[in-house]
Amino acid sequence: MTDDLELRASDADRDRAAAVLGGALATGRLTSAEYAERLDSVYVAKTLGELVPLTRDLPADDTADGGLRLAGQNHVAARFSKVIRSGRWVAGRHTRLTARFGALIVNLTDAVLPGREITLEIDAFCGKLIVIVPEGARVVDEGGALFAKRAIYGRGDPADADGPLIRIVGDARFAKVAVHRGRFDPAAPWQHWMQQEAAAR
């Protein structure tokens, strides 16, 4: 048994542990803070022995109920509306972001990320999509654009960045997709405009 615990953990081993944690979060056995702390430890664990204490006090039965979904896929959409997803929320490893004739603002700076790499699948059509990522995040934009603008703002990816890898795929058509690193106030441009208007009066 001791020898087994000293074996190197595989990606599948870490995913199983993450699914148990996700199920515990879904059923209220863990708070979002506890979930985030344990999940970070799961994805840096090198051996099976390092994974055991992270799930020892949790039942594996909760996994099928929601753990895989929480650690797997997520979908946030704005259709003919403005939607803001911010604060402490659980992002999926593969999160689909849809903005159609609307505005979608997704803030990942305080979100619980299920691993060191997540994929954001963009579906923007006649809309605006703003994504705020952590300061040290590495951003790879592999998506396409048709009569659209895609831009990444903020400091470029540092060579020694220790933040998560945010991979962006999908298409923007007749839309604007902007990625900002660090803290970003979506109302800032409007506040500047209002200050200019007030000064002109």
N, C-alpha and C positions, 0 to 999 in steps of 0.2 A: 504494500500500500504506500509506504514511504517512497519507494522508487517511482511509483506512478505519479505522485505529487511533484516529483522533481522533473517530470517530462516537460518539454517545451510545449506551450499552448499554441494551438492552431487558430486560424481565423474563424473556423467553424466553432471551436470551443468558446471563443470570445463572443461570437454571435449568440450562442445558446445562453450564456450568462446574461448578455444584454436583454434577451427576450424574457428571461425570468424577472429581471429588474423592471422591464416595461410592464409586465403583468402585475407586479406588485404596485407599481405606480397607478395603474388603471383601477385596481381594486382598493386603493387607499391604504395599503400596508406601508408604503413609503411616501414621504413628502417629496415635492419636486426638488428641494434642495438635497435631500438624502439621495434621491435618484441620480441627480447630476454628479454628486461626489463619487458615488459608487461606479457610475458609468465611466467616468474619467479613469478610475482605477482599473476597470475591466480592460479598456483598450490600451493600457500600458503594461498590463500583466504579461510576464514572459513565461511563467510556468503554470501548470494546473494547480499547484499548491497556492499560488497567489490569487487564483479565481475562487477557490473554495470558501474562504471567509466572507466573500462579498455576497454570496447567495445562501449561506448556511442556514440563516434564520428565515428563509422564504420558501413557501411551497412551490414546487414546479407546476402544480395543477393550474395556476393562474396564467401560465404562458399562452396556452391556446386561446384564452379569452381575450387577449389584447396585447400581449407582449410583442409578438412578431409584428403586429400592425404598428405599434408605437415606434419600434426600432426600424421598421421597414419603410412604408410609404405614407405620404401625407398630401393633402390637397388644400390649397387656399385660393379662393376665387373672388373676383369682383366683376360683376356683370351689370352694366348700367348703374353703377354705384361706386362709392368710395369705401374701401375696406382697409383697415389698419390692423396688422398683427404685430404686437409688440409685447415687451415685458418678459415674464418667465413663462415660456410655452415650450412644448416638446415638438421639435422638428423631426421629420422622418429622414432616413438616410437618402431617400429619393423623394423630394418634395416637388410637386407640380404647382406652378404659379400661373394662374389664368387671369388676364385682364382684358376684358372685351367691352369696349365702349364705357370704360370706367377707369378708376385709379386704384392701384393696389400698392400699399406700402408694407413691406415685410422687414422687420427689425430682428436680426439674428444676434445682436450684441449680448443680450441677456438670455437668449434661448438655450434650451438643453439640446445639445447636438449629439446624436447617437454614433459617436466615432470621430476619428480624425479627418474623415473625408465625407462630404455629402454632395449630392448632385441636385441642382435646381433646374427643373425642366420648365422653360419659359414658353407660354402660349399667350402672346400679346397681339391684339388686333384692335386698331383704332382706340388705343388706350394708353395709359401711362403706368409704368411699373418701376418702383424704387425699392432697392434692396440695400439694407445697411448691414455690413459684416463687421466682425471684430477687428480691432486695429491691426493685429498681427496676422490676419488671415491671408492666405495665398489664393488668388482668384484666377481661374482659367476659364476664359469665355470661348466656347466652341460653337456658339449658335450662329444663326443666320439672320439677315435683315433684308426686308424688301420695302423701300420707301420708308425707312425707319432709322432711328438713331440708337446706337448701343455705345455706352461709355462707362469706364471705370474711373472713379475719382479718388483722390487721396494719394498718400505715399505709395510708391511702387513696391512690389514684393521684395522685401529684403532677403538677402541670400541666407541669413540665419533665422528666418521667420520660424517661430515655433507654434504658430496658430493653426487652425484647421485649414484644410484644402477645400475651397468652395468651387465646384465645377459647374459651369453654367452651359446648358444645352437648350435646344429648342429655337423657335423662330419668333421674330418680331416683324409684324406687317402693319404699315401705316401707324406705327406706335413709337414710343420712346421707352428705352430700358436704361436705367442708371444704377450703377453700383457705387456705394459710398463706403469708405473704410472709417471705422471709429464712430464717434457720436455724430449724429446728424439731425437737425431740426427741420422737418419738412415745411414748417411754417415760416422759416427764416426769410426766404425770398419775398413772401407776402408782407412780413413785418417791415422789411426794408422799403418796399413799395409804399406802404402806408406812412412810414416816417417821411419819405420824400414828398408825399402828397400833403402831409400836415405842415411841412416846412414851407411849401409853396403858397399856403393860404395866408 
